[in-house]
Amino acid sequence: MDRGDGTVKYVLTGEGAGTIFVIDANSGDLHATRSLDREEKPFYTLRAQAVNKKTNLPLEPETEFIVKLHDINDNEPKFDKEIYTASVPERSHI
């Protein structure tokens, strides 16, 4: 419904809308305002809708989507010694 003429506004609702997640009202681009941790919350359910800027009437049905977080190793390794030495004998099995 967005013809690019500036008459459409995008609205975001749901978990973290306006705080953790913000939407550019003109383009509909979604951004996270901070780093997210899967251990804290594994997913967020959000809803977005395109509305007419002047009348605030919906231009299309609301769309629900889920932002799922993938786990990464965010705990850096710690080593007690500065140098470690190891060896592998020749013709060793994989």
Secondary structure, 3 states (H helix, E strand, C coil): CCCCCCCEEEEEEECCECCCEEECCCCCCEEECCCCCCCCCCEEEEEEEEEECCCCCECCCCEEEEEECCCCCCCCCCCCCCCCCCCCCCCCCC
